[in-house]
Amino acid sequence: MSSGSIIRRAVLDRCDHALLARLLRPHAAFFTAAGVDLNALAQSEQDDRTLPRRIYSVVNDASATATSLPAALVDVLSSLDTLANVRGELKRLDTEGVLPHATHGPENLALTALLSAPEIAARARQVAVRDASHKFMEYAPRSPLPPVTFDEPTIAKIRAHLGKALEAIDHSRYCEIGVDVRAAYVDFEFEHGTRPRTREVINTESLQTTQTTDVTAQRSYVRFHRSSGRLALHATGDTLKNLLRQSLGEALFGDADLFHVAGLYDLAPFSDLERALSNEAVLNLTRVELRLLRITGERHWQEFGSGSDDIRKVIPEESISAALARGRVAAVKLFLFMDGVKKKRVKVELSANGRNNSIDYPRTDADVVEVIEDYLRARRILSEPDDGSASSEAAE
């Protein structure tokens, strides 16, 4: 892991020095060995960035030279970096008003949350990590869904079913579930074990090797759309994706095969680019740009792409038409431009082959999601069951 992926220098520059020193105090020995005095940091002038930038350099140098950074230090720095970008999420989760939202900037609010409200900080970071994981497999229900309440007995049922299913594929039964219930959707965060892995450890004194078996934790994410009943699922590997899909179907609705993927997304409309990229009949959508087009045939594939413009402006029309005539569209990257919403431009990446699909777009703003899905439906790229709109919303 590079230091750039742990924390940005700009975040450290804006941190209150005394608060930053308090946060890093458990790792004083590490910083002292690297020539950083946390006591001096706490007493330094706020506009003196010498020691914050020294901290950045120490972390950067340790990563660059493959020196081992303490895992707990990596965690606390990456948490600070993440929380500095999720001020709105901290406010939403701070139902008792324990954080100083009105007087602290994003970095110092993040520091205060980590020091004084670790439970709120942990939950906000989980939500941020989940929302950053945009590439989801999506599944639709085969029939309208009955109401379901996401109370503790229901979550316990999911946990028990998923633990049993994990054990059946040689994973640990361990499973913790975080649930975030919203008006339009319900988010699940699953913490579960990986398959046991055995490795050899070298004793540098005896020059002997010993075997050790590790079971590490990993996270998967599922969003349940309350009106349509669709699942958006992010997990490592097809086996785990199918396991989660089946477990949720069985635990919530008594049907392990309820959610399916075949036919949900279809990229065939992109054989007619003019029509597929139209904004006609989509409220608040002003235009659509095509930045990547991948076409596959029986024995070949061809890809057109542009980092700064619609490919139709930089690739000859006859070249694209000839490629479309020889194969089918397997993946696209689009930029959707919008009015009437906070985010004016969003990127949508989609690959689909009729059996599997992966779709990547921002999911945190309900208004933006509505425009994206209206566009996908209007162009017949997203094809939900005809009776999907009749699916009952979850009861609460």
C-alpha positions as CSV (number, residue, x, y, z in Angstrom):
1,M,0.0,0.0,0.0
2,S,1.4,3.4,-0.9
3,S,1.2,6.3,1.4
4,G,-1.0,8.1,-1.1
5,S,-3.7,5.5,-0.5
6,I,-3.3,5.8,3.3
7,I,-3.7,9.6,3.7
8,R,-3.3,12.7,1.6
9,R,-0.8,15.5,2.6
10,A,-3.6,18.1,2.3
11,V,-5.6,16.3,5.0
12,L,-2.6,16.4,7.4
13,D,-1.9,20.1,6.5
14,R,-5.4,21.1,7.7
15,C,-5.5,19.0,10.9
16,D,-5.4,20.7,14.3
17,H,-1.9,19.9,15.6
18,A,-3.0,19.1,19.2
19,L,-5.8,16.8,18.0
20,L,-3.5,15.0,15.5
21,A,-0.9,14.4,18.2
22,R,-3.5,12.9,20.5
23,L,-4.7,10.6,17.7
24,L,-1.2,9.4,16.9
25,R,-0.1,9.1,20.6
26,P,-0.5,5.3,20.7
27,H,2.1,5.2,17.9
28,A,4.6,7.6,19.5
29,A,7.4,5.0,19.5
30,F,7.2,4.5,15.8
31,F,7.3,8.3,15.2
32,T,10.0,8.9,17.7
33,A,12.2,6.3,16.0
34,A,11.5,8.2,12.7
35,G,12.5,11.5,14.3
36,V,9.0,12.9,14.8
37,D,8.2,14.3,18.3
38,L,4.5,14.2,18.9
39,N,4.8,16.6,21.9
40,A,6.4,19.1,19.6
41,L,3.7,18.6,17.1
42,A,1.0,19.3,19.8
43,Q,2.7,22.6,20.7
44,S,3.6,23.8,17.3
45,E,1.9,26.8,15.6
46,Q,-1.1,25.9,13.4
47,D,0.4,27.5,10.3
48,D,3.7,25.7,10.7
49,R,3.3,22.6,8.5
50,T,6.8,21.2,9.1
51,L,5.8,18.3,11.4
52,P,2.5,17.3,9.6
53,R,4.5,17.1,6.4
54,R,7.3,15.2,8.2
55,I,4.6,12.7,9.2
56,Y,3.5,12.4,5.6
57,S,7.1,11.8,4.5
58,V,7.7,9.2,7.1
59,V,4.7,7.2,6.1
60,N,5.5,7.7,2.4
61,D,9.2,6.6,2.9
62,A,8.1,3.5,4.9
63,S,5.8,2.4,2.1
64,A,8.2,3.2,-0.7
65,T,11.0,1.1,0.9
66,A,8.7,-1.7,1.9
67,T,9.3,-1.0,5.6
68,S,6.5,-2.4,7.7
69,L,4.0,0.2,8.9
70,P,2.1,-0.8,12.1
71,A,-1.3,-2.1,10.9
72,A,-3.1,0.0,13.6
73,L,-1.3,3.1,12.3
74,V,-2.3,2.4,8.7
75,D,-5.9,1.9,9.9
76,V,-6.1,5.2,11.9
77,L,-4.5,7.3,9.1
78,S,-6.7,5.8,6.4
79,S,-9.8,6.3,8.7
80,L,-8.8,10.0,9.1
81,D,-8.4,10.4,5.3
82,T,-11.8,8.8,4.6
83,L,-13.7,10.6,7.3
84,A,-12.4,14.0,6.1
85,N,-14.5,13.4,3.0
86,V,-17.8,12.3,4.7
87,R,-18.9,15.2,6.8
88,G,-22.5,14.7,5.8
89,E,-22.4,11.1,6.8
90,L,-21.0,11.9,10.2
91,K,-23.8,14.4,10.7
92,R,-26.5,11.9,9.7
93,L,-25.1,9.3,12.1
94,D,-24.6,11.7,15.0
95,T,-28.2,11.5,16.1
96,E,-27.4,12.8,19.6
97,G,-25.4,15.8,18.5
98,V,-22.1,14.8,20.2
99,L,-19.9,16.2,17.5
100,P,-19.1,19.9,16.9
101,H,-20.4,20.1,13.3
102,A,-20.8,23.9,13.3
103,T,-17.4,24.9,14.5
104,H,-15.0,22.3,13.1
105,G,-13.8,21.8,9.5
106,P,-13.9,18.4,7.8
107,E,-10.4,17.3,9.0
108,N,-10.9,18.4,12.6
109,L,-14.4,17.0,12.7
110,A,-12.9,13.7,11.6
111,L,-10.3,13.9,14.3
112,T,-12.9,14.6,16.9
113,A,-15.0,11.7,15.8
114,L,-12.1,9.3,15.9
115,L,-11.1,10.5,19.4
116,S,-14.5,11.1,21.0
117,A,-17.1,9.2,19.1
118,P,-15.3,6.1,17.7
119,E,-18.6,4.2,17.1
120,I,-19.9,7.0,14.9
121,A,-16.5,7.2,13.1
122,A,-16.4,3.5,12.5
123,R,-19.9,3.4,11.0
124,A,-19.3,6.5,8.8
125,R,-16.1,4.9,7.5
126,Q,-18.0,1.7,6.7
127,V,-20.6,3.6,4.8
128,A,-17.9,5.5,2.9
129,V,-16.0,2.4,2.0
130,R,-19.2,0.8,0.8
131,D,-20.2,3.8,-1.3
132,A,-16.7,3.8,-2.9
133,S,-17.2,0.3,-4.1
134,H,-19.3,1.2,-7.1
135,K,-18.9,-2.0,-9.1
136,F,-21.8,-4.1,-8.3
137,M,-23.5,-7.2,-9.8
138,E,-27.2,-6.6,-10.0
139,Y,-30.0,-9.1,-9.7
140,A,-33.8,-8.8,-10.1
141,P,-36.5,-10.8,-8.4
142,R,-38.4,-13.3,-10.5
143,S,-41.7,-12.1,-8.9
144,P,-43.1,-9.2,-6.8
145,L,-41.8,-9.4,-3.2
146,P,-43.9,-9.4,0.0
147,P,-43.2,-6.8,2.7
148,V,-40.3,-7.6,5.0
149,T,-39.1,-5.9,8.2
150,F,-35.4,-5.6,8.8
151,D,-35.5,-6.1,12.5
152,E,-33.0,-8.0,14.7
153,P,-34.8,-11.5,14.3
154,T,-34.6,-11.0,10.5
155,I,-30.9,-10.1,10.6
156,A,-30.2,-13.0,13.0
157,K,-31.9,-15.3,10.4
158,I,-29.7,-13.9,7.6
159,R,-26.6,-14.3,9.8
160,A,-27.4,-17.9,10.7
161,H,-28.2,-18.9,7.1
162,L,-25.1,-17.1,5.7
163,G,-22.8,-18.6,8.4
164,K,-24.0,-22.1,7.5
165,A,-23.5,-21.4,3.8
166,L,-20.0,-20.1,4.3
167,E,-19.1,-23.1,6.3
168,A,-20.3,-25.3,3.5
169,I,-17.6,-23.8,1.2
170,D,-14.8,-24.2,3.7
171,H,-15.0,-20.7,5.2
172,S,-15.5,-19.8,8.8
173,R,-19.1,-19.5,10.1
174,Y,-18.2,-16.1,11.4
175,C,-20.5,-13.4,10.0
176,E,-21.3,-9.9,11.3
177,I,-23.9,-7.8,9.5
178,G,-24.3,-4.0,9.5
179,V,-27.7,-2.7,8.3
180,D,-28.5,0.8,7.2
181,V,-32.2,1.3,6.5
182,R,-33.1,4.2,4.2
183,A,-36.4,5.2,2.6
184,A,-35.4,4.0,-0.9
185,Y,-33.1,1.2,-0.1
186,V,-31.5,-1.0,2.6
187,D,-27.7,-1.5,2.7
188,F,-26.1,-4.5,4.2
189,E,-22.4,-4.7,5.1
190,F,-21.2,-8.3,5.7
191,E,-18.0,-9.0,7.5
192,H,-17.0,-12.6,7.1
193,G,-13.9,-14.9,6.9
194,T,-12.0,-15.9,3.9
195,R,-11.0,-19.6,3.1
196,P,-8.2,-20.7,5.4
197,R,-4.8,-20.2,3.9
198,T,-1.6,-22.0,5.0
199,R,1.8,-20.3,4.6
200,E,5.4,-20.9,5.6
201,V,7.0,-18.5,8.1
202,I,10.8,-18.3,8.3
203,N,12.5,-18.1,11.7
204,T,15.5,-15.8,10.9
205,E,17.5,-17.1,13.8
206,S,17.1,-20.8,13.4
207,L,16.6,-20.6,9.7
208,Q,13.8,-23.1,10.0
209,T,10.3,-22.8,8.5
210,T,7.0,-23.4,10.3
211,Q,3.5,-23.5,8.8
212,T,0.7,-21.3,9.9
213,T,-2.9,-21.1,8.8
214,D,-4.7,-17.8,8.6
215,V,-8.3,-17.0,8.3
216,T,-8.7,-13.3,7.5
217,A,-11.8,-11.1,7.5
218,Q,-13.2,-9.5,4.4
219,R,-16.3,-7.4,3.6
220,S,-19.1,-7.7,1.1
221,Y,-21.9,-5.2,0.4
222,V,-25.5,-5.5,-0.8
223,R,-28.0,-2.8,-1.5
224,F,-31.7,-3.9,-1.6
225,H,-33.8,-1.5,-3.6
226,R,-37.1,-1.3,-1.7
227,S,-39.5,-0.5,-4.6
228,S,-38.1,-2.7,-7.4
229,G,-36.7,-5.5,-5.2
230,R,-33.4,-5.5,-7.0
231,L,-30.2,-6.5,-5.3
232,A,-26.9,-4.7,-6.1
233,L,-24.1,-6.9,-4.8
234,H,-20.3,-6.3,-4.3
235,A,-18.2,-9.3,-3.3
236,T,-15.0,-11.1,-4.2
237,G,-15.5,-13.9,-6.7
238,D,-18.6,-15.5,-8.3
239,T,-18.9,-18.2,-5.6
240,L,-19.3,-15.6,-2.9
241,K,-21.7,-13.5,-5.0
242,N,-23.9,-16.5,-5.6
243,L,-23.8,-17.5,-2.0
244,L,-24.9,-14.1,-0.8
245,R,-27.6,-13.9,-3.5
246,Q,-29.0,-17.3,-2.5
247,S,-28.7,-16.7,1.2
248,L,-30.6,-13.4,1.1
249,G,-33.3,-14.9,-1.1
250,E,-33.7,-17.9,1.3
251,A,-33.5,-16.0,4.5
252,L,-35.8,-13.1,3.6
253,F,-38.2,-14.7,1.2
254,G,-37.8,-18.5,1.5
255,D,-36.5,-18.8,-2.1
256,A,-32.8,-19.3,-2.8
257,D,-33.3,-18.8,-6.5
258,L,-35.5,-15.7,-6.2
259,F,-32.9,-13.3,-7.5
260,H,-31.6,-13.7,-11.0
261,V,-29.2,-11.9,-13.3
262,A,-29.9,-13.1,-16.8
263,G,-31.3,-10.4,-19.1
264,L,-31.4,-7.7,-16.5
265,Y,-28.9,-5.5,-18.5
266,D,-28.7,-5.7,-22.3
267,L,-26.1,-3.7,-24.3
268,A,-27.7,-4.6,-27.7
269,P,-29.3,-1.1,-27.9
270,F,-25.8,0.3,-28.4
271,S,-25.7,-1.2,-31.9
272,D,-27.7,2.0,-32.7
273,L,-25.5,4.6,-31.0
274,E,-27.6,7.6,-32.1
275,R,-30.7,6.2,-30.3
276,A,-28.9,4.6,-27.4
277,L,-27.1,7.9,-26.5
278,S,-30.2,10.1,-26.8
279,N,-31.5,12.0,-23.8
280,E,-35.0,11.9,-25.1
281,A,-37.8,11.4,-22.5
282,V,-35.4,11.4,-19.6
283,L,-36.0,14.2,-17.1
284,N,-33.0,16.2,-16.1
285,L,-30.7,14.5,-18.5
286,T,-29.1,17.0,-20.9
287,R,-26.7,14.8,-22.9
288,V,-24.8,11.5,-23.0
289,E,-21.2,11.0,-24.1
290,L,-19.7,7.7,-25.1
291,R,-16.1,7.4,-23.8
292,L,-15.5,3.6,-24.3
293,L,-17.0,1.0,-26.5
294,R,-15.9,-2.6,-26.4
295,I,-17.1,-5.0,-29.1
296,T,-16.6,-8.8,-29.1
297,G,-16.9,-11.3,-31.8
298,E,-16.5,-15.1,-31.9
299,R,-12.7,-14.9,-32.1
300,H,-11.8,-11.3,-31.6
301,W,-12.6,-8.1,-29.7
302,Q,-12.1,-4.4,-30.5
303,E,-12.2,-1.4,-28.2
304,F,-12.6,2.3,-28.9
305,G,-11.9,4.8,-26.2
306,S,-11.3,8.5,-25.4
307,G,-10.2,10.0,-22.2
308,S,-11.5,13.5,-22.9
309,D,-14.2,13.4,-25.5
310,D,-17.1,11.5,-27.0
311,I,-15.5,8.8,-29.2
312,R,-17.9,9.7,-32.0
313,K,-15.9,12.9,-32.3
314,V,-12.5,11.3,-32.5
315,I,-13.1,7.9,-34.2
316,P,-14.3,7.7,-37.8
317,E,-18.0,6.7,-38.0
318,E,-17.2,4.0,-40.5
319,S,-14.7,2.3,-38.2
320,I,-17.2,2.1,-35.4
321,S,-20.0,0.9,-37.7
322,A,-17.8,-1.8,-39.2
323,A,-16.9,-3.1,-35.8
324,L,-20.5,-3.1,-34.7
325,A,-21.4,-5.1,-37.8
326,R,-18.9,-7.8,-36.9
327,G,-19.7,-8.3,-33.2
328,R,-21.8,-7.3,-30.2
329,V,-21.3,-4.6,-27.6
330,A,-19.8,-6.1,-24.4
331,A,-18.9,-3.0,-22.4
332,V,-19.5,0.8,-22.4
333,K,-18.3,3.8,-20.4
334,L,-20.7,6.8,-20.5
335,F,-20.7,10.3,-19.1
336,L,-24.2,11.5,-18.3
337,F,-24.7,15.3,-18.0
338,M,-27.6,16.4,-15.8
339,D,-29.6,19.5,-14.7
340,G,-31.7,19.8,-11.6
341,V,-29.4,17.6,-9.4
342,K,-26.3,18.3,-7.3
343,K,-23.9,16.3,-9.4
344,K,-23.9,17.6,-12.9
345,R,-21.8,14.9,-14.5
346,V,-21.5,11.2,-13.6
347,K,-19.6,8.3,-15.0
348,V,-21.5,5.0,-15.7
349,E,-19.5,1.9,-16.7
350,L,-21.4,-1.2,-17.7
351,S,-20.4,-4.7,-19.0
352,A,-22.9,-7.4,-19.7
353,N,-23.0,-10.7,-21.6
354,G,-26.5,-11.9,-20.9
355,R,-25.5,-14.1,-17.9
356,N,-23.3,-11.8,-15.8
357,N,-23.0,-8.0,-15.5
358,S,-21.1,-5.4,-13.7
359,I,-22.3,-1.8,-13.3
360,D,-20.4,1.1,-11.8
361,Y,-22.0,4.5,-11.0
362,P,-22.3,6.8,-7.9
363,R,-25.1,5.5,-5.7
364,T,-25.2,8.0,-2.8
365,D,-27.4,10.6,-4.3
366,A,-31.0,9.4,-4.9
367,D,-31.8,12.1,-7.4
368,V,-28.7,11.1,-9.5
369,V,-29.5,7.4,-9.3
370,E,-33.1,8.2,-10.5
371,V,-31.8,10.0,-13.6
372,I,-29.3,7.1,-14.4
373,E,-31.9,4.4,-14.0
374,D,-34.5,6.4,-16.0
375,Y,-32.0,6.7,-18.8
376,L,-31.2,3.0,-18.7
377,R,-34.8,2.0,-18.7
378,A,-35.8,4.5,-21.5
379,R,-33.1,3.1,-23.8
380,R,-34.1,-0.5,-22.8
381,I,-30.6,-1.2,-21.4
382,L,-32.1,-2.0,-18.0
383,S,-35.0,-4.5,-18.3
384,E,-36.7,-5.3,-15.1
385,P,-39.7,-7.7,-14.9
386,D,-43.0,-6.2,-16.1
387,D,-44.5,-6.5,-12.7
388,G,-41.4,-5.2,-10.9
389,S,-43.1,-1.9,-10.1
390,A,-45.7,-3.8,-8.1
391,S,-43.2,-5.2,-5.7
392,S,-44.1,-4.3,-2.2
393,E,-41.8,-1.9,-0.3
394,A,-40.3,-3.3,2.9
395,A,-42.5,-2.8,5.9
396,E,-41.1,-1.0,8.9
